[in-house]
Structures are given as C-alpha cells and as structure tokens.
C-alpha cells in the first residue's frame, strides 16, 4: 500500500540524494563527524528507498498517509 504523496516523495528524494552523496563526495567537510558520516549516508539511502518505493514503514506504524490514493 502506497502511503507517500508526490510532495513528500520529492522532498525525500532530494534530501536523501544530498545526505547520501555529500559525505561520500565531500569527505573533508564531514571529517569532524568521523564514522557518523556513514550514518548520514545511511539515512540518505533510506530516504531514497522510501521515495522510490513510496512506502514508509514509520507512516504505516502510525497510520499516516500523505497521498490521496492509498493503492498503487
């Protein structure tokens, strides 16, 4: 069941791409984070995944839907 709307999906995609790419492409900028930069990249990957599949497990848990139509 789809639970992510278009605006939510676009925001997740953009933020996810930035969080995934920035620590890997600009390591000097994120050097102060140490190993946490990989956690930042991981959060970005999760956001991209939820944007691609339009399903957010946290939304399911709390019964939230940001889309008008609930089925793919």
Beta strands, then each sheet from edge to edge (+ up, - down):
end
